[in-house]
């Protein structure tokens, strides 16, 4: 019999983990994989006699294609059901190390698949080595992180103990794991960029053939990656080593830095590469509105935090740890105020698109596509605010609410397009009714599992 802690742990597992660790589903999946592929091999073997030449081994594709998934399922089943002491230990030690196990599986199998496919199809040029080299760089660093994890986590723990005060003991290790994982992600990001640069500029890459406007466009597109890396590095530094500022202030500085570097890039690109089509106003105006909302939240942080912190305590009376309540409150603030920022950006962008359409003599009726399409995303964002604010954590309930949030504006969108462009046939009714059947089933399950 399982004790109460084990039962509680099972309840807190995600629905995907519960599916992957279910014994019956695992055996059904394994049996189906073996049986279907043996049948396909039999069909292939019986057809050898009916052709003059040796036929290609077509079961190769389902064996490997489905094999990616069955291997993942086998590892997850053994890991989450404690069938393997090693895998169970890795799972409990850190998410970074657990992901390495799955990474290893996919890295080995995918590259074997590509190598075999390349050798059998290509006669002169082979390409699988480039995937192996680029992906291998990331995998090599992930492996180094895996092998050095225990020593590095001890150093991170010492730093956390010295610099993080007034938090529960159990969160020290969690913070140390997060810091170390972020470090390796940044290192892998920089290494991948470096390897791809070496490949582009030294391996069969003739720059002399590209010294024209296309080369300029290539350089500008390539520059965007180091800009992302710089933002990634600033984010890592701010949130792991700057101690004198609140998290909201750090995120504001990060947002401001990203605003400056990306908009400089957009402006330079606009006037040097593509001066005929002016589009810098979208980023400048939209992002400025986001920054203004972010600045307001930073200025009013104490009041905003106090109000939502009270709501978090009331909606989650079983949580007593201050650190966890802090994280929940921060998450609530992010969801709510990102939605508030979303609204003016949406309105401003639609207005700008309308002005642009007038100047370019484009039919304004076509604005229905960006206006309604974006409105669907805004509606889903609104539902997320409601879900987080009311602490709705039942899987089928919150997913049903998101489904409703997408279904209503999408239905209006489809009807509007139908009436405006294809009034002779009411096809929107079919789409709305079809989705409605699925939504009704979703709502039924949500009601039964409350």
N, C-alpha and C positions, 0 to 999 in steps of 0.2 A: 504493500500500500504506500502511496505517495504521501509525504507529510504536507502540511499546509503551505509551507514555503515553496515546495516544488509545484503544487497545484497553482499557486499564485503566479509563479514564473511561467507556467504553461499558458495561463490566461493572458499574460502580458506579451506573449510572443505575437509577432505580426501574423496576419492571415497567410502570407506567402510562406513563412517558415513553418506554420502548422500544416500547410498542404505538402510541402517538401518533406517534412518529417513523419507524415502519416504512413504507417506500415502498409496498409492495404493499397493506397495509391502508389506507393513505391514499387510494390511487387507487380501491380497491374502494368505500370509504365515499363518496368524491366522486361516482363513477359512479352508485352506488345512489341518492344524494340527487337528482341531476339526472334520472335515468331515472324514478324513482318519482313525483317531483313533476310532470314533464312528462306522465306518464300520467294523473295525477289532474286536471291542467288540461284534458287532452283529453277525459276523461270528463265534466267539468263543462261544457265547451264544447258537447259533443254533446247535453247535456241541456237546453240553453237553448231549443231548438226545441220541446221536449216540455211546457213549462210556459208559461202565459199571461203571468206576470210574470217580470221579470228575477231569476233565482235568486241567492242570496247566493254570494259567491266562497269556497266551502268549502275549496279548496286553500290559502287564506290561512293556515289553522291549521298544517298540516304544513310549509308553506314557512317559517314563522317558528319553529314549535316545534322542528322538526328543524334549522332554520337556526342556532339557538343553538349546538347541538352541532357542526355542520359548520364553523361559523366558528371555534370554539375549536380544532377539530382542524387546520384550515388554519394558524392562527397558530402552534400548537405544532409542526407539521411544518416550517414555514419557519424557526422559531426554533431548534429542536434539530438541524436538518440543515444549518444555516448557508446556507440558500437566500437569506436576506436579511441583508446586512451590518449593517443597523440593528438588527434584532431579535436577532441573535447578540450584538451589542455590549451591548444592554440586558440580555440574559440573563446575561452574564458580569459585568456591573457590580454588580447587586444584585437580590435577590429582591423587594424593595419596588417597584423600577422595573419588573421583569418582570411582577409582578402587575398593575401599572397598565395594561399593554397589554391583558390579558384583561378587566380591570375596564372599560376604555373600550369594548371590544366589547360586553359584556353590557349596560352602561349605555345605550349608544346604541340597540341593537337592541330591548331589552326595553321601553324607553320609547316608541320608535316603534310597536312592537306594541300597547302599551296605549293609545296615543293613537288609532291607527287603529281599534282595537276599540271604544274609548269613543265615538268620533265616529259610528261606524256603528250602535252599539246604543243609546246614550243619546240622548234627545231634549231633555231639560231640564237634568239634573244631570251634570256631568263630574267625574270623580274622578282621572284620570291625572295631573293637575297636582300632586296631593299626593305621589304617589310620586316624581314628577320633582323636587319641591322638597326632600323629605326625603333621598332617595337622592343628589340633586344636591349637597347640602351635604357629604356624605361624599366624593363624587367630586371636588368642587372642591378640598377640602383634600388629597386624594390627589394631585391634579394639581399643586397648589402644592408638595407634597413632592417630586414627580417632577421639576419644573422647577428646584427649588432644591437638589436632592440633592448635586450636586458641590461647591457652596460649603459646605454644612452638613457634609458628610462630612469635609472638611478640618479644620473646627473640632473635630469629634468625634475625629479622629485625633490632633490635638495634645493633647487631654485624655487620651486613652488612653495615648499615649507618656509623658506626665508622671505618670500615676497607676497604670499597670500595669507591674510589673517582673517579670523572670525568666520571660518567656514567649517562645515562638518568634515571629520576625518576621511570619510569615504569619498569625498570629492577631490581630494588631493591627487589621487592616482588618475582620476578621470581627466583633470586639467593637464597633468603631465603627459598623458597619452595624446590628448588633443594637440598640445604644443609640438610633440615629436612627430605626429602624423602630418601636421601642417608644414613642418620643416622638410620632410621627405617629399611631399607633394611639390613644394617650391623647387627643390633641387632637381627633381625629375623633369619639371617644366623647363628649367633653364638648360638641362642636358639635352632634351629633345630638340629644343631650338638650335643649340650649338651643332648637333649632329646633322640636322637638316641643312643648316647653313653650309657646313663642310661639303655635303653631298651636292648641293645646288651650285656652289661656286668652284668646285674642284673636280667633280666626276662628270665627264662628258657634258660640260656646261660651257658653251661658247658664247661669251658675252658680246663678242664682236658682231654676232648675227642679230643682236637685240638692241643695238644703239639707235633707237628711234622712239617714237611716241609710245609704242607698246612696251618698250623697256622701262620708260618712266612710270607707266601704269603698274608694271610688275614690281618695281622698287617701292612704290607707294603702298601697294597691297602687302608687300613683305614687311614693311616698317610697322604695320599695325600689330604684329606679333610681339616685338620687343616692347611696344607700348603696354600691351597686356601684361607682359612679364614685370615691367616696372610697377604697375598698379598692384600686381600680386605681391611683389617684394615689399612695397610700402604697407600694404595690408598686414603682411606677416610681422613686420617690424612694429607697427603701431599697436597691434593687439597682443603682442607677446613681450614687448620690451619697454613700452612707454607706460609708466605707472602714475604719472601726475594728472592724468585727465580721465574723465568718465568715458564709458564706452560710446555714449552718444556723441561726445565731442570728437573722439577718435574717428568715428564713422563719418562725421561732418568733414573733417580734414581729408579723409580718404576720398569722399565724394568730390570735394573741391579740387583735389589733385587730379582725379580722373577727368573732371570737367575741363580743366585747363589743358591737359596733354591731348585729350581726344579732340577737343574743339580746335586746337592749334593744327592738329593733323588734318581735320576736315576742311578748315579754311585754306591751308596751303594746297591741299589736294584740289579744292574747288577752283582756285585761280591759276594753278600751274598745269593741271591735267585736264580738267573738265569745266572750263569757264563758261560754256554755252548754256549750261543748265544749273541755275542757282537753286541750292537746296540747304545751305548752311543754316537758314533761319529755323528749320525744324529742330535741330539739335540745340542751337543756342537758346531759343525761347522755351522749348519744352524742358530742357535740363535746368535752365535758370529757375523755372517754376518749382521744380523738385527741390533745388537748393534752397529756395526761399522757405518752403514748408519745413525742410530739414533744419534750417536756421531757427525757425520759430519753435520747433520742438526742443531744440537745444537750449533756447532762452527760457522756455517755460517748463523745462524738464522736471523740476522738483514737484510742481503742481500736477503735471500730467502723470508722473510716476506714482505720486501719492494716491490719486484717484483710481488708477488702474490696479495698483497694488492692493487696495481695499477690495476691489472687485475680484481679484485673483484669490484672495484669502477667503472671501465669502463663497465663491464657487468651488473652491477646493479645500474644504475644512480639514481634510485628512493629512494635508501636507504641512509639516511644522518647520522643515529646514529652510532657513532664510535664503541660503544660496539657491535652492531650487525655486523658491518663490520669486527670487530676483530674475532668474532665467525665464520663467513663465511670464512675468510682467513685461520684461523686455520684448519677448516674442509678441505679446498682445499689442504693445505699443507699435512695434514694427508693422504688424498686419493692419492695424487701424489707420496709422498715419501714412502708410504707403498707399492705402486706398484713397485717403483724402488728397494726397498729391496726385494720384492717378486721374482724378476728376478734372482739375484745371488743365492738365497736360492733354487729356482727351479733347476737351472743348477747344483749346488753343490750336491743336493740330488739325482738327476738322475745319476750323475757320481758315487756317493757313492753306489747307488743301483747296478750299472753296475759292480763295483769292487767286491761288495759282491756276486753278481751272479756268477762271474768268480771263486771266491774262493769256492763257494758251488756247482760249476758245474751245474748251472741252465742255460737253453737256453736263450741267450740274447734277442731273439725275443720277449720274454714275457715282456720286459721292455716297450713295446708299450703301455701296460695298464696304468702304473703309469705316463709315459711320456705324453701320449696324454690326459689321464684323467685329470691330473693336468693342462695341457695346456689349457683346456676348461675354468677352473677357472681363469687362468692367462688372457685369452682373455676377459672374462667378467669384470675382474678388470680393464683392459685397457679401456674398453668401459665406465666404471664408471668414470675414470679420464677424458675422453672426455666430458661426460655429465656434470660433475661438473665444469670443466674448461670453458665450453661454456654456462653455466647457462641454460641448457635445463630442464625446469620444467613442461612441458605439460606431463600429465600422460601417454597417449598412445604413445607419441613420445619417451620418454626415455625408456619405457618398450619395445617398438619395437626395439630400438637400442640394449638393453641387449639381446633380443631374437635373433637378428642377430649375436651378439657376441658369443652366445652359439651355434647357428645353424651351422655356417661355420666350426669351428674346430671339432664339433661333427660329422658332415657329413664326413669330411676327416678321422676321427677316424673310423667310421663305414665302410667306403670303404676299408680302410687299413686292418681292421680285416677280412672283407669279402674276400678280395683277398688272404690274407696270410693263413687263416684257413678254409674257406668254398668257394673256387672258383667255385665249381660246381653249386651254386645257388646264384644269385645276389639279396639276401634279403635286402641288404643295400639300394637299390633303392626304395623299398617300404617304409622303415622308413624315408628316406630323403624326398620322395615325400609327404608322409603323414604330416610330420612336415611342409614341404613347403607350403601346403595348408593353415594350420593354420597361418603360418608366413605371407603369402600373405594377408589374411584377416586382420591380425594385422596391417600390413603396410597400407592397405586401410583405416582402421579406423583412424590411426595416421595422414594420409594425409588429411582426411576430417575434422579432429578436430584441425588442425593447427591454 
